[in-house]
Amino acid sequence: MEQLRLVEHIRSEFSPDNYPAHSMKMMPLLDFMRQELHKIFTSDLVKAGGKLLEVGCGPTMYTAMSASLAFNDIVMADLVPANIRERQMPRTGRCSPSAKPSLKAMIDVEKGASTIIARTRNAIRDVTLCNICEPGSSVDEAAHQRATANLAGLLNPGGLLIACGLTGNSSYTACTKTFSSLDSDEALIKKSITKAGLKVVQWAEDKHLSQMDSYISYGTTYVIVGMKTKDA
């Protein structure tokens, strides 16, 4: 019941309004995730031209912009209807307000805003509501394991589950609204991955940034890659 209440709270209260300001405050943390995702999507782990399902996409664009380097078939999914409407804007040729901080960050890695926007727009096949919760939005370890297993169940053998987030973070505030988050650590996250039948093939983390203390409480920033084994 607690997990259902959290999901409903996110669905009804989360809004992309003023999210660009939140993204800019979070940029020191997002920079690490963006750089790690860029490395993964341009590495031998990822087969170029494949399919990507982004669950819990929110109103931001940094994952899709990085992923479009490797994937030409991207489906974005989220619990929040307003986030879906926000993410549909790039498909119409407009750059949504929430996409602009991500675009500015991506230009640091790649030159040419118009190229990045066009590539991302062409790669997005669909933007849809979903009832699958991403693992970070879990009330406890059991819910985290269920969410991870649900995502792992969508993978074919050899497929990858890529997750990024914060450890030691029991809540977060976005645009004046506060939401619960699992106070996780590396061991808990890896346990959920392996219990879901995946092999941990990569773990990267960035140390705590003291300049973020006035805005968010957390331990480290992480990116993990799990691969579905043939016998899972």
WODA-V290947 format. One record per residue. N is the residue number from 1. RES is the residue in three letters. PHI is phi in radians with two decimals (999 if undefined). PSI is psi as a letter, one per 20 degrees, with the letter a starting at -180 (999 if undefined). OMEGA is omega in degrees with one decimal (none if undefined). Layout:
n->N res->RES phi->PHI psi->PSI omega->OMEGA
n->N res->RES phi->PHI psi->PSI omega->OMEGA
//
This chain:
n->1 res->MET phi->999 psi->h omega->-179.9
n->2 res->GLU phi->-1.08 psi->h omega->179.5
n->3 res->GLN phi->-1.15 psi->g omega->178.7
n->4 res->LEU phi->-1.11 psi->h omega->178.1
n->5 res->ARG phi->-1.14 psi->h omega->178.2
n->6 res->LEU phi->-1.12 psi->g omega->179.4
n->7 res->VAL phi->-1.05 psi->g omega->179.9
n->8 res->GLU phi->-1.16 psi->h omega->177.3
n->9 res->HIS phi->-1.10 psi->g omega->178.3
n->10 res->ILE phi->-1.12 psi->g omega->-177.0
n->11 res->ARG phi->-1.08 psi->h omega->-173.9
n->12 res->SER phi->-1.59 psi->h omega->-171.9
n->13 res->GLU phi->-1.87 psi->h omega->-177.5
n->14 res->PHE phi->-1.25 psi->p omega->-179.4
n->15 res->SER phi->-2.37 psi->p omega->176.9
n->16 res->PRO phi->-1.35 psi->i omega->179.4
n->17 res->ASP phi->-1.03 psi->p omega->-179.8
n->18 res->ASN phi->1.11 psi->j omega->-178.7
n->19 res->TYR phi->-1.12 psi->h omega->177.3
n->20 res->PRO phi->-0.98 psi->h omega->178.7
n->21 res->ALA phi->-1.13 psi->g omega->176.7
n->22 res->HIS phi->-1.12 psi->g omega->-179.9
n->23 res->SER phi->-1.07 psi->g omega->-179.9
n->24 res->MET phi->-1.15 psi->h omega->177.2
n->25 res->LYS phi->-1.17 psi->h omega->-178.7
n->26 res->MET phi->-1.52 psi->i omega->-172.6
n->27 res->MET phi->-0.98 psi->h omega->176.7
n->28 res->PRO phi->-1.00 psi->h omega->177.0
n->29 res->LEU phi->-1.42 psi->g omega->-178.9
n->30 res->LEU phi->-1.16 psi->h omega->179.4
n->31 res->ASP phi->-1.00 psi->g omega->179.8
n->32 res->PHE phi->-1.09 psi->g omega->179.6
n->33 res->MET phi->-1.06 psi->g omega->-179.2
n->34 res->ARG phi->-1.05 psi->g omega->-179.3
n->35 res->GLN phi->-1.15 psi->g omega->179.0
n->36 res->GLU phi->-1.17 psi->g omega->177.5
n->37 res->LEU phi->-1.08 psi->g omega->178.1
n->38 res->HIS phi->-1.05 psi->g omega->178.6
n->39 res->LYS phi->-1.09 psi->g omega->-178.5
n->40 res->ILE phi->-1.13 psi->g omega->-175.6
n->41 res->PHE phi->-1.23 psi->i omega->177.3
n->42 res->THR phi->-1.91 psi->j omega->-178.8
n->43 res->SER phi->-1.75 psi->r omega->178.8
n->44 res->ASP phi->-1.27 psi->i omega->177.9
n->45 res->LEU phi->-1.13 psi->h omega->-173.3
n->46 res->VAL phi->-1.83 psi->p omega->176.7
n->47 res->LYS phi->-1.51 psi->o omega->-177.5
n->48 res->ALA phi->-1.05 psi->p omega->177.1
n->49 res->GLY phi->1.57 psi->j omega->-177.6
n->50 res->GLY phi->-1.43 psi->a omega->-177.4
n->51 res->LYS phi->-1.94 psi->q omega->178.0
n->52 res->LEU phi->-2.29 psi->p omega->170.6
n->53 res->LEU phi->-1.90 psi->o omega->177.9
n->54 res->GLU phi->-1.76 psi->o omega->-178.8
n->55 res->VAL phi->-1.71 psi->p omega->-176.1
n->56 res->GLY phi->1.31 psi->l omega->-174.3
n->57 res->CYS phi->-1.17 psi->h omega->-176.6
n->58 res->GLY phi->1.12 psi->a omega->179.7
n->59 res->PRO phi->-1.62 psi->j omega->-174.6
n->60 res->THR phi->-1.54 psi->r omega->-173.5
n->61 res->MET phi->-2.17 psi->i omega->-170.3
n->62 res->TYR phi->-1.14 psi->h omega->179.1
n->63 res->THR phi->-1.18 psi->g omega->-179.1
n->64 res->ALA phi->-1.10 psi->h omega->179.9
n->65 res->MET phi->-1.12 psi->g omega->176.8
n->66 res->SER phi->-1.22 psi->g omega->-176.1
n->67 res->ALA phi->-1.13 psi->h omega->-178.0
n->68 res->SER phi->-1.17 psi->i omega->172.0
n->69 res->LEU phi->-1.13 psi->h omega->-174.2
n->70 res->ALA phi->-2.01 psi->h omega->-173.5
n->71 res->PHE phi->-1.88 psi->p omega->175.4
n->72 res->ASN phi->-1.92 psi->j omega->179.0
n->73 res->ASP phi->-2.48 psi->n omega->-176.1
n->74 res->ILE phi->-2.00 psi->p omega->172.8
n->75 res->VAL phi->-1.99 psi->p omega->-179.9
n->76 res->MET phi->-1.88 psi->p omega->-176.1
n->77 res->ALA phi->-2.40 psi->q omega->-179.4
n->78 res->ASP phi->-2.71 psi->q omega->177.7
n->79 res->LEU phi->-1.32 psi->h omega->-167.3
n->80 res->VAL phi->-1.73 psi->o omega->-179.5
n->81 res->PRO phi->-0.97 psi->h omega->-179.3
n->82 res->ALA phi->-1.12 psi->h omega->176.9
n->83 res->ASN phi->-1.16 psi->h omega->178.3
n->84 res->ILE phi->-1.11 psi->g omega->178.2
n->85 res->ARG phi->-1.07 psi->h omega->179.1
n->86 res->GLU phi->-1.12 psi->g omega->-177.2
n->87 res->ARG phi->-1.34 psi->i omega->177.8
n->88 res->GLN phi->-1.36 psi->i omega->-178.0
n->89 res->MET phi->-1.03 psi->g omega->179.7
n->90 res->PRO phi->-1.03 psi->h omega->-180.0
n->91 res->ARG phi->-1.24 psi->h omega->179.9
n->92 res->THR phi->-1.60 psi->i omega->-179.9
n->93 res->GLY phi->1.75 psi->i omega->177.5
n->94 res->ARG phi->-1.61 psi->q omega->174.5
n->95 res->CYS phi->-1.77 psi->o omega->-176.4
n->96 res->SER phi->-1.16 psi->q omega->179.4
n->97 res->PRO phi->-0.97 psi->h omega->-178.2
n->98 res->SER phi->-1.24 psi->i omega->-179.5
n->99 res->ALA phi->-1.43 psi->h omega->-171.7
n->100 res->LYS phi->-1.12 psi->g omega->175.8
n->101 res->PRO phi->-1.07 psi->h omega->178.4
n->102 res->SER phi->-1.14 psi->g omega->179.7
n->103 res->LEU phi->-1.11 psi->g omega->179.1
n->104 res->LYS phi->-1.05 psi->g omega->179.2
n->105 res->ALA phi->-1.18 psi->h omega->-179.1
n->106 res->MET phi->-1.15 psi->h omega->-179.0
n->107 res->ILE phi->-1.13 psi->h omega->176.0
n->108 res->ASP phi->-1.16 psi->h omega->-179.5
n->109 res->VAL phi->-1.65 psi->g omega->-179.0
n->110 res->GLU phi->-2.15 psi->q omega->177.8
n->111 res->LYS phi->-1.65 psi->p omega->174.8
n->112 res->GLY phi->1.86 psi->n omega->-178.7
n->113 res->ALA phi->-1.07 psi->g omega->-177.1
n->114 res->SER phi->-1.12 psi->h omega->178.4
n->115 res->THR phi->-1.15 psi->g omega->-179.4
n->116 res->ILE phi->-1.13 psi->g omega->-179.7
n->117 res->ILE phi->-1.08 psi->g omega->-178.4
n->118 res->ALA phi->-1.13 psi->g omega->-179.5
n->119 res->ARG phi->-1.10 psi->g omega->-179.6
n->120 res->THR phi->-1.16 psi->g omega->-179.9
n->121 res->ARG phi->-1.06 psi->g omega->-179.0
n->122 res->ASN phi->-1.21 psi->h omega->-177.1
n->123 res->ALA phi->-1.43 psi->h omega->-176.7
n->124 res->ILE phi->-1.34 psi->o omega->-180.0
n->125 res->ARG phi->-1.62 psi->h omega->-178.3
n->126 res->ASP phi->-2.80 psi->q omega->173.4
n->127 res->VAL phi->-2.27 psi->p omega->-169.2
n->128 res->THR phi->-2.49 psi->q omega->171.4
n->129 res->LEU phi->-1.26 psi->q omega->177.0
n->130 res->CYS phi->-2.50 psi->r omega->176.4
n->131 res->ASN phi->-1.98 psi->j omega->175.1
n->132 res->ILE phi->-1.63 psi->p omega->-178.0
n->133 res->CYS phi->-1.61 psi->p omega->176.8
n->134 res->GLU phi->-1.26 psi->q omega->-170.4
n->135 res->PRO phi->-0.97 psi->h omega->-178.6
n->136 res->GLY phi->-1.08 psi->h omega->178.9
n->137 res->SER phi->-1.62 psi->m omega->-177.8
n->138 res->SER phi->-2.19 psi->q omega->-178.4
n->139 res->VAL phi->-1.52 psi->h omega->-178.7
n->140 res->ASP phi->-2.74 psi->r omega->-176.3
n->141 res->GLU phi->-1.12 psi->h omega->-179.9
n->142 res->ALA phi->-1.09 psi->g omega->178.3
n->143 res->ALA phi->-1.16 psi->h omega->177.6
n->144 res->HIS phi->-1.10 psi->g omega->179.5
n->145 res->GLN phi->-1.16 psi->h omega->178.2
n->146 res->ARG phi->-1.13 psi->g omega->-179.6
n->147 res->ALA phi->-1.11 psi->g omega->178.6
n->148 res->THR phi->-1.13 psi->g omega->179.1
n->149 res->ALA phi->-1.13 psi->h omega->177.6
n->150 res->ASN phi->-1.06 psi->g omega->179.2
n->151 res->LEU phi->-1.22 psi->g omega->179.6
n->152 res->ALA phi->-1.07 psi->h omega->179.5
n->153 res->GLY phi->-1.15 psi->i omega->178.7
n->154 res->LEU phi->-1.50 psi->i omega->-174.2
n->155 res->LEU phi->-1.57 psi->q omega->167.3
n->156 res->ASN phi->-1.49 psi->q omega->175.5
n->157 res->PRO phi->-0.92 psi->p omega->-176.5
n->158 res->GLY phi->1.57 psi->i omega->178.9
n->159 res->GLY phi->-1.28 psi->q omega->-175.5
n->160 res->LEU phi->-1.99 psi->q omega->167.6
n->161 res->LEU phi->-1.93 psi->o omega->-179.9
n->162 res->ILE phi->-1.98 psi->p omega->-179.3
n->163 res->ALA phi->-2.25 psi->q omega->176.9
n->164 res->CYS phi->-2.43 psi->q omega->-178.3
n->165 res->GLY phi->3.04 psi->b omega->-177.2
n->166 res->LEU phi->-2.15 psi->q omega->169.7
n->167 res->THR phi->-1.63 psi->r omega->175.6
n->168 res->GLY phi->1.06 psi->k omega->-175.0
n->169 res->ASN phi->-2.17 psi->o omega->-175.0
n->170 res->SER phi->-1.55 psi->i omega->177.0
n->171 res->SER phi->-2.87 psi->r omega->175.4
n->172 res->TYR phi->-2.53 psi->q omega->179.9
n->173 res->THR phi->-1.98 psi->p omega->177.8
n->174 res->ALA phi->-2.27 psi->o omega->176.7
n->175 res->CYS phi->1.00 psi->l omega->175.7
n->176 res->THR phi->1.34 psi->i omega->179.2
n->177 res->LYS phi->-1.73 psi->p omega->179.8
n->178 res->THR phi->-1.86 psi->p omega->-178.0
n->179 res->PHE phi->-2.20 psi->q omega->178.5
n->180 res->SER phi->-1.27 psi->q omega->178.4
n->181 res->SER phi->-2.54 psi->q omega->-178.9
n->182 res->LEU phi->-1.27 psi->p omega->176.7
n->183 res->ASP phi->-1.39 psi->n omega->-170.9
n->184 res->SER phi->-1.73 psi->r omega->172.4
n->185 res->ASP phi->-2.44 psi->r omega->-176.2
n->186 res->GLU phi->-1.02 psi->g omega->-177.3
n->187 res->ALA phi->-1.10 psi->g omega->179.9
n->188 res->LEU phi->-1.11 psi->g omega->-178.1
n->189 res->ILE phi->-1.13 psi->g omega->179.9
n->190 res->LYS phi->-1.15 psi->h omega->178.2
n->191 res->LYS phi->-1.10 psi->g omega->178.1
n->192 res->SER phi->-1.09 psi->h omega->179.6
n->193 res->ILE phi->-1.10 psi->g omega->-176.4
n->194 res->THR phi->-1.23 psi->h omega->178.2
n->195 res->LYS phi->-1.15 psi->h omega->178.5
n->196 res->ALA phi->-1.47 psi->j omega->178.3
n->197 res->GLY phi->1.49 psi->k omega->180.0
n->198 res->LEU phi->-1.92 psi->q omega->175.3
n->199 res->LYS phi->-1.77 psi->p omega->177.5
n->200 res->VAL phi->-1.27 psi->o omega->-179.2
n->201 res->VAL phi->-1.88 psi->i omega->178.5
n->202 res->GLN phi->-2.80 psi->p omega->172.1
n->203 res->TRP phi->-2.41 psi->p omega->176.9
n->204 res->ALA phi->-2.30 psi->p omega->178.0
n->205 res->GLU phi->-2.46 psi->q omega->177.9
n->206 res->ASP phi->-2.04 psi->p omega->-176.2
n->207 res->LYS phi->-1.10 psi->r omega->177.7
n->208 res->HIS phi->-1.06 psi->p omega->178.3
n->209 res->LEU phi->-1.81 psi->o omega->-175.2
n->210 res->SER phi->-1.11 psi->h omega->-179.4
n->211 res->GLN phi->-1.20 psi->i omega->179.5
n->212 res->MET phi->-1.59 psi->i omega->-172.8
n->213 res->ASP phi->-1.03 psi->h omega->-178.7
n->214 res->SER phi->-1.31 psi->i omega->-176.0
n->215 res->TYR phi->-1.98 psi->h omega->-176.6
n->216 res->ILE phi->-2.65 psi->q omega->177.2
n->217 res->SER phi->-1.78 psi->p omega->-178.0
n->218 res->TYR phi->-2.82 psi->r omega->178.4
n->219 res->GLY phi->-1.70 psi->f omega->178.3
n->220 res->THR phi->-2.39 psi->r omega->171.7
n->221 res->THR phi->-1.78 psi->p omega->-175.9
n->222 res->TYR phi->-2.41 psi->q omega->168.5
n->223 res->VAL phi->-2.38 psi->p omega->-179.7
n->224 res->ILE phi->-2.19 psi->q omega->176.8
n->225 res->VAL phi->-2.15 psi->p omega->175.0
n->226 res->GLY phi->-2.03 psi->q omega->179.9
n->227 res->MET phi->-1.99 psi->p omega->177.9
n->228 res->LYS phi->-1.33 psi->p omega->-178.8
n->229 res->THR phi->-1.43 psi->r omega->-175.2
n->230 res->LYS phi->-1.16 psi->h omega->-177.2
n->231 res->ASP phi->-1.70 psi->j omega->-178.7
n->232 res->ALA phi->-1.37 psi->999 omega->none
//
